[in-house]
Amino acid sequence: MRFAIYGAGGLGAYYGVRLTEAGHDVGFIARVRTSKPFG
């Protein structure tokens, strides 16, 4: 089965790895960082 995980943070990565280990096809979707550092 194919899965797309939106939000590849700690939990998204954990579940993605678990699904991959179970033999599923997993893709990750992450947003681009848009904020700029202060200073």
mmJSON file of the N, C-alpha and C atoms, coordinates in Angstrom:
{"data_MODEL":{"atom_site":{
"group_PDB":["ATOM","ATOM","ATOM","ATOM","ATOM","ATOM","ATOM","ATOM","ATOM","ATOM","ATOM","ATOM","ATOM","ATOM","ATOM","ATOM","ATOM","ATOM","ATOM","ATOM","ATOM","ATOM","ATOM","ATOM","ATOM","ATOM","ATOM","ATOM","ATOM","ATOM","ATOM","ATOM","ATOM","ATOM","ATOM","ATOM","ATOM","ATOM","ATOM","ATOM","ATOM","ATOM","ATOM","ATOM","ATOM","ATOM","ATOM","ATOM","ATOM","ATOM","ATOM","ATOM","ATOM","ATOM","ATOM","ATOM","ATOM","ATOM","ATOM","ATOM","ATOM","ATOM","ATOM","ATOM","ATOM","ATOM","ATOM","ATOM","ATOM","ATOM","ATOM","ATOM","ATOM","ATOM","ATOM","ATOM","ATOM","ATOM","ATOM","ATOM","ATOM","ATOM","ATOM","ATOM","ATOM","ATOM","ATOM","ATOM","ATOM","ATOM","ATOM","ATOM","ATOM","ATOM","ATOM","ATOM","ATOM","ATOM","ATOM","ATOM","ATOM","ATOM","ATOM","ATOM","ATOM","ATOM","ATOM","ATOM","ATOM","ATOM","ATOM","ATOM","ATOM","ATOM","ATOM","ATOM","ATOM"],
"id":[1,2,3,4,5,6,7,8,9,10,11,12,13,14,15,16,17,18,19,20,21,22,23,24,25,26,27,28,29,30,31,32,33,34,35,36,37,38,39,40,41,42,43,44,45,46,47,48,49,50,51,52,53,54,55,56,57,58,59,60,61,62,63,64,65,66,67,68,69,70,71,72,73,74,75,76,77,78,79,80,81,82,83,84,85,86,87,88,89,90,91,92,93,94,95,96,97,98,99,100,101,102,103,104,105,106,107,108,109,110,111,112,113,114,115,116,117],
"type_symbol":["N","C","C","N","C","C","N","C","C","N","C","C","N","C","C","N","C","C","N","C","C","N","C","C","N","C","C","N","C","C","N","C","C","N","C","C","N","C","C","N","C","C","N","C","C","N","C","C","N","C","C","N","C","C","N","C","C","N","C","C","N","C","C","N","C","C","N","C","C","N","C","C","N","C","C","N","C","C","N","C","C","N","C","C","N","C","C","N","C","C","N","C","C","N","C","C","N","C","C","N","C","C","N","C","C","N","C","C","N","C","C","N","C","C","N","C","C"],
"label_atom_id":["N","CA","C","N","CA","C","N","CA","C","N","CA","C","N","CA","C","N","CA","C","N","CA","C","N","CA","C","N","CA","C","N","CA","C","N","CA","C","N","CA","C","N","CA","C","N","CA","C","N","CA","C","N","CA","C","N","CA","C","N","CA","C","N","CA","C","N","CA","C","N","CA","C","N","CA","C","N","CA","C","N","CA","C","N","CA","C","N","CA","C","N","CA","C","N","CA","C","N","CA","C","N","CA","C","N","CA","C","N","CA","C","N","CA","C","N","CA","C","N","CA","C","N","CA","C","N","CA","C","N","CA","C","N","CA","C"],
"label_alt_id":[null,null,null,null,null,null,null,null,null,null,null,null,null,null,null,null,null,null,null,null,null,null,null,null,null,null,null,null,null,null,null,null,null,null,null,null,null,null,null,null,null,null,null,null,null,null,null,null,null,null,null,null,null,null,null,null,null,null,null,null,null,null,null,null,null,null,null,null,null,null,null,null,null,null,null,null,null,null,null,null,null,null,null,null,null,null,null,null,null,null,null,null,null,null,null,null,null,null,null,null,null,null,null,null,null,null,null,null,null,null,null,null,null,null,null,null,null],
"label_comp_id":["MET","MET","MET","ARG","ARG","ARG","PHE","PHE","PHE","ALA","ALA","ALA","ILE","ILE","ILE","TYR","TYR","TYR","GLY","GLY","GLY","ALA","ALA","ALA","GLY","GLY","GLY","GLY","GLY","GLY","LEU","LEU","LEU","GLY","GLY","GLY","ALA","ALA","ALA","TYR","TYR","TYR","TYR","TYR","TYR","GLY","GLY","GLY","VAL","VAL","VAL","ARG","ARG","ARG","LEU","LEU","LEU","THR","THR","THR","GLU","GLU","GLU","ALA","ALA","ALA","GLY","GLY","GLY","HIS","HIS","HIS","ASP","ASP","ASP","VAL","VAL","VAL","GLY","GLY","GLY","PHE","PHE","PHE","ILE","ILE","ILE","ALA","ALA","ALA","ARG","ARG","ARG","VAL","VAL","VAL","ARG","ARG","ARG","THR","THR","THR","SER","SER","SER","LYS","LYS","LYS","PRO","PRO","PRO","PHE","PHE","PHE","GLY","GLY","GLY"],
"label_asym_id":["A","A","A","A","A","A","A","A","A","A","A","A","A","A","A","A","A","A","A","A","A","A","A","A","A","A","A","A","A","A","A","A","A","A","A","A","A","A","A","A","A","A","A","A","A","A","A","A","A","A","A","A","A","A","A","A","A","A","A","A","A","A","A","A","A","A","A","A","A","A","A","A","A","A","A","A","A","A","A","A","A","A","A","A","A","A","A","A","A","A","A","A","A","A","A","A","A","A","A","A","A","A","A","A","A","A","A","A","A","A","A","A","A","A","A","A","A"],
"label_entity_id":["1","1","1","1","1","1","1","1","1","1","1","1","1","1","1","1","1","1","1","1","1","1","1","1","1","1","1","1","1","1","1","1","1","1","1","1","1","1","1","1","1","1","1","1","1","1","1","1","1","1","1","1","1","1","1","1","1","1","1","1","1","1","1","1","1","1","1","1","1","1","1","1","1","1","1","1","1","1","1","1","1","1","1","1","1","1","1","1","1","1","1","1","1","1","1","1","1","1","1","1","1","1","1","1","1","1","1","1","1","1","1","1","1","1","1","1","1"],
"label_seq_id":[1,1,1,2,2,2,3,3,3,4,4,4,5,5,5,6,6,6,7,7,7,8,8,8,9,9,9,10,10,10,11,11,11,12,12,12,13,13,13,14,14,14,15,15,15,16,16,16,17,17,17,18,18,18,19,19,19,20,20,20,21,21,21,22,22,22,23,23,23,24,24,24,25,25,25,26,26,26,27,27,27,28,28,28,29,29,29,30,30,30,31,31,31,32,32,32,33,33,33,34,34,34,35,35,35,36,36,36,37,37,37,38,38,38,39,39,39],
"pdbx_PDB_ins_code":[null,null,null,null,null,null,null,null,null,null,null,null,null,null,null,null,null,null,null,null,null,null,null,null,null,null,null,null,null,null,null,null,null,null,null,null,null,null,null,null,null,null,null,null,null,null,null,null,null,null,null,null,null,null,null,null,null,null,null,null,null,null,null,null,null,null,null,null,null,null,null,null,null,null,null,null,null,null,null,null,null,null,null,null,null,null,null,null,null,null,null,null,null,null,null,null,null,null,null,null,null,null,null,null,null,null,null,null,null,null,null,null,null,null,null,null,null],
"Cartn_x":[0.839,0.0,0.897,0.425,1.201,0.644,1.544,1.164,1.921,1.273,1.927,1.759,2.866,2.821,3.103,2.109,2.23,2.74,3.923,4.538,5.543,6.762,7.791,8.573,7.864,8.501,8.802,8.854,9.183,8.194,6.917,5.906,5.734,5.75,5.604,6.734,7.952,9.102,9.011,8.577,8.446,7.47,6.272,5.272,5.697,6.403,6.887,7.878,8.772,9.752,9.047,8.085,7.353,6.602,5.969,5.253,6.218,7.388,8.392,8.901,9.152,9.603,8.558,7.289,6.209,6.024,6.833,6.797,5.962,5.52,4.702,5.577,5.042,5.714,5.287,6.243,5.926,6.625,5.869,6.422,6.174,7.115,7.003,6.799,5.925,5.674,6.007,6.926,7.319,7.213,6.848,6.75,8.131,8.274,9.528,9.547,10.665,10.786,10.764,9.824,9.671,10.109,10.297,10.697,12.193,12.561,13.972,14.443,15.691,16.197,16.275,16.082,16.209,17.674,17.936,19.3,19.861],
"Cartn_y":[-1.161,0.0,1.242,2.322,3.558,4.585,5.268,6.287,7.571,8.693,10.0,10.592,10.959,11.529,13.013,13.809,15.265,15.721,16.301,16.718,15.681,15.843,14.848,15.237,15.579,15.86,14.565,14.638,13.462,12.322,12.615,11.557,11.08,12.003,11.611,10.706,11.041,10.212,8.839,8.82,7.546,6.616,7.136,6.299,5.94,6.835,6.523,5.374,5.388,4.297,2.988,3.044,1.822,1.247,2.115,1.651,1.088,1.725,1.236,-0.138,-0.301,-1.599,-2.688,-2.298,-3.263,-3.556,-2.902,-3.208,-2.265,-1.152,-0.197,0.856,1.464,2.546,3.86,4.622,5.832,7.03,8.114,9.383,10.44,11.368,12.423,13.77,14.577,15.927,16.877,17.794,18.762,20.163,21.111,22.487,23.133,24.118,24.858,25.9,26.038,27.033,28.419,29.246,30.568,31.699,31.445,32.511,32.77,34.013,34.399,34.661,34.358,34.597,36.088,36.421,37.812,38.195,39.467,39.93,40.471],
"Cartn_z":[0.0,0.0,0.0,-0.596,-0.666,0.319,1.017,1.988,1.697,1.951,1.926,3.316,3.926,5.268,5.157,5.565,5.528,6.883,6.885,8.132,8.583,8.159,8.457,9.706,10.776,12.059,12.786,14.087,14.883,14.721,14.881,14.772,13.338,12.389,10.988,10.538,10.96,10.605,11.267,12.518,13.234,12.517,12.227,11.568,10.148,9.475,8.14,8.143,9.108,9.226,9.55,10.455,10.816,9.618,8.829,7.643,6.604,6.458,5.515,5.941,7.231,7.735,7.513,7.469,7.236,5.753,4.893,3.471,2.627,3.194,2.451,1.775,0.725,0.009,0.654,1.207,1.965,1.338,1.181,0.723,1.782,1.922,2.929,2.253,2.839,2.35,3.494,3.242,4.266,3.691,4.536,4.056,4.048,3.199,3.103,4.209,4.878,5.937,5.306,5.729,5.127,6.045,7.319,8.237,8.129,8.396,8.36,9.786,10.079,11.437,11.748,13.012,13.451,13.524,13.311,13.517,12.307],
"occupancy":[1.0,1.0,1.0,1.0,1.0,1.0,1.0,1.0,1.0,1.0,1.0,1.0,1.0,1.0,1.0,1.0,1.0,1.0,1.0,1.0,1.0,1.0,1.0,1.0,1.0,1.0,1.0,1.0,1.0,1.0,1.0,1.0,1.0,1.0,1.0,1.0,1.0,1.0,1.0,1.0,1.0,1.0,1.0,1.0,1.0,1.0,1.0,1.0,1.0,1.0,1.0,1.0,1.0,1.0,1.0,1.0,1.0,1.0,1.0,1.0,1.0,1.0,1.0,1.0,1.0,1.0,1.0,1.0,1.0,1.0,1.0,1.0,1.0,1.0,1.0,1.0,1.0,1.0,1.0,1.0,1.0,1.0,1.0,1.0,1.0,1.0,1.0,1.0,1.0,1.0,1.0,1.0,1.0,1.0,1.0,1.0,1.0,1.0,1.0,1.0,1.0,1.0,1.0,1.0,1.0,1.0,1.0,1.0,1.0,1.0,1.0,1.0,1.0,1.0,1.0,1.0,1.0],
"B_iso_or_equiv":[0.0,0.0,0.0,0.0,0.0,0.0,0.0,0.0,0.0,0.0,0.0,0.0,0.0,0.0,0.0,0.0,0.0,0.0,0.0,0.0,0.0,0.0,0.0,0.0,0.0,0.0,0.0,0.0,0.0,0.0,0.0,0.0,0.0,0.0,0.0,0.0,0.0,0.0,0.0,0.0,0.0,0.0,0.0,0.0,0.0,0.0,0.0,0.0,0.0,0.0,0.0,0.0,0.0,0.0,0.0,0.0,0.0,0.0,0.0,0.0,0.0,0.0,0.0,0.0,0.0,0.0,0.0,0.0,0.0,0.0,0.0,0.0,0.0,0.0,0.0,0.0,0.0,0.0,0.0,0.0,0.0,0.0,0.0,0.0,0.0,0.0,0.0,0.0,0.0,0.0,0.0,0.0,0.0,0.0,0.0,0.0,0.0,0.0,0.0,0.0,0.0,0.0,0.0,0.0,0.0,0.0,0.0,0.0,0.0,0.0,0.0,0.0,0.0,0.0,0.0,0.0,0.0],
"pdbx_formal_charge":[null,null,null,null,null,null,null,null,null,null,null,null,null,null,null,null,null,null,null,null,null,null,null,null,null,null,null,null,null,null,null,null,null,null,null,null,null,null,null,null,null,null,null,null,null,null,null,null,null,null,null,null,null,null,null,null,null,null,null,null,null,null,null,null,null,null,null,null,null,null,null,null,null,null,null,null,null,null,null,null,null,null,null,null,null,null,null,null,null,null,null,null,null,null,null,null,null,null,null,null,null,null,null,null,null,null,null,null,null,null,null,null,null,null,null,null,null],
"auth_seq_id":[1,1,1,2,2,2,3,3,3,4,4,4,5,5,5,6,6,6,7,7,7,8,8,8,9,9,9,10,10,10,11,11,11,12,12,12,13,13,13,14,14,14,15,15,15,16,16,16,17,17,17,18,18,18,19,19,19,20,20,20,21,21,21,22,22,22,23,23,23,24,24,24,25,25,25,26,26,26,27,27,27,28,28,28,29,29,29,30,30,30,31,31,31,32,32,32,33,33,33,34,34,34,35,35,35,36,36,36,37,37,37,38,38,38,39,39,39],
"auth_comp_id":["MET","MET","MET","ARG","ARG","ARG","PHE","PHE","PHE","ALA","ALA","ALA","ILE","ILE","ILE","TYR","TYR","TYR","GLY","GLY","GLY","ALA","ALA","ALA","GLY","GLY","GLY","GLY","GLY","GLY","LEU","LEU","LEU","GLY","GLY","GLY","ALA","ALA","ALA","TYR","TYR","TYR","TYR","TYR","TYR","GLY","GLY","GLY","VAL","VAL","VAL","ARG","ARG","ARG","LEU","LEU","LEU","THR","THR","THR","GLU","GLU","GLU","ALA","ALA","ALA","GLY","GLY","GLY","HIS","HIS","HIS","ASP","ASP","ASP","VAL","VAL","VAL","GLY","GLY","GLY","PHE","PHE","PHE","ILE","ILE","ILE","ALA","ALA","ALA","ARG","ARG","ARG","VAL","VAL","VAL","ARG","ARG","ARG","THR","THR","THR","SER","SER","SER","LYS","LYS","LYS","PRO","PRO","PRO","PHE","PHE","PHE","GLY","GLY","GLY"],
"auth_asym_id":["A","A","A","A","A","A","A","A","A","A","A","A","A","A","A","A","A","A","A","A","A","A","A","A","A","A","A","A","A","A","A","A","A","A","A","A","A","A","A","A","A","A","A","A","A","A","A","A","A","A","A","A","A","A","A","A","A","A","A","A","A","A","A","A","A","A","A","A","A","A","A","A","A","A","A","A","A","A","A","A","A","A","A","A","A","A","A","A","A","A","A","A","A","A","A","A","A","A","A","A","A","A","A","A","A","A","A","A","A","A","A","A","A","A","A","A","A"],
"auth_atom_id":["N","CA","C","N","CA","C","N","CA","C","N","CA","C","N","CA","C","N","CA","C","N","CA","C","N","CA","C","N","CA","C","N","CA","C","N","CA","C","N","CA","C","N","CA","C","N","CA","C","N","CA","C","N","CA","C","N","CA","C","N","CA","C","N","CA","C","N","CA","C","N","CA","C","N","CA","C","N","CA","C","N","CA","C","N","CA","C","N","CA","C","N","CA","C","N","CA","C","N","CA","C","N","CA","C","N","CA","C","N","CA","C","N","CA","C","N","CA","C","N","CA","C","N","CA","C","N","CA","C","N","CA","C","N","CA","C"],
"pdbx_PDB_model_num":[1,1,1,1,1,1,1,1,1,1,1,1,1,1,1,1,1,1,1,1,1,1,1,1,1,1,1,1,1,1,1,1,1,1,1,1,1,1,1,1,1,1,1,1,1,1,1,1,1,1,1,1,1,1,1,1,1,1,1,1,1,1,1,1,1,1,1,1,1,1,1,1,1,1,1,1,1,1,1,1,1,1,1,1,1,1,1,1,1,1,1,1,1,1,1,1,1,1,1,1,1,1,1,1,1,1,1,1,1,1,1,1,1,1,1,1,1]
}}}
